[in-house]
Amino acid sequence: MAFSKLCEHENIERAKKFLDGWYYWVKHTQIPDMIKAAKTIRQHEQDILRWFTSKVTNGIMMEAINGLVQCAKRRAQGFRSVKNITTIIYLIAEGFTLDIVEI
């Protein structure tokens, strides 16, 4: 039973029924990683099902963040550590500006 079929349902009631069936199916597969993922999905079930009433996703935000990370990677060429590129990402994402002060 493929989780991706969830989005094919036209209303929240049918989606909830599908999600319950999917969760039951995964719990009986006895595959630890799948069960762990199913538990995480179950914890966020209300947020997942909210899509069926709002039709709003965080895809646009995720693409914007990805764009910032890609920009940071380009700027950080030649930097020698993950810490440095992480710092660049935070600086870009937070909109910090560094004022250069001459002494």
Steps between C-alpha positions, in 0.01 A plus 500: 500500500675816378485808724505722190141389427389719792489808278259332256211525748257784445396568859632483852277212610624266226858613557467425873363155423788434257756626752359275772515200265853586392613534861345161586670340199842646589473393864453141383796501259739461794754724322649720776587800280153502342334475839711792625398708197134403549512611864644836394226540240238404759634774732452756222175355369288810567750722319511261205122477478466879526623516139167356385317808628759774442692371193803691633842335511841612615654416161557864406677568829717191459601607149592844632717347773661269245582802284670668797706188570605473135603868506701439817675203341604716206628773732684253722717349227843450642382490859653200670242384751133425541495752785599778262233420242243468779597846620457640148155337475393658829631839395312486171180354642476739793573807293791605718731760364855540616620855530870530442655728756845632427724554796 
